[in-house]
Amino acid sequence: MVKRVITGAHYGLRDWLAQRITAVVMIVFTLLLAAIFMISPPHDEASWKAIFSNRWMRTASFLFLVSLFWHAWIGMRNILMDYVHPTGIRLTLQILVILSLIFYTIWSAEILWALEMA
């Protein structure tokens, strides 16, 4: 009799669903931004500030960026799990990716909401 050993972290369905949801969020934001640019293309810094002066636009932009970072994390984690076999190196790389994405999230919030102060 053959005994099957199942290994892995069992992220399958959750990751698949998260990738699809984040992709939809990014597509919707991209289409929204394209529509805004087609209706009223920004020609100078003042028109760019006008677009991002609305709280809903900053919130949508932040949601887009968080979706992008989460999407990137899932992809990078899967790549590292598949192709980096020494556990210590893989863990170090995963921690570096996590720290980078947290930094980018905080930096994005700072940039988007600093526009409100200016």
Secondary structure, DSSP 8 states (H G I E B T S, - for coil): -------S---HHHHHHHHHHHHHHHHHHHHHHHHHHHHS---SHHHHHHHHTSHHHHHHHHHHHHHHHHHHHHHHHHHHHHH--SHHHHHHHHHHHHHHHHHHHHHHHHHHHHHHH-
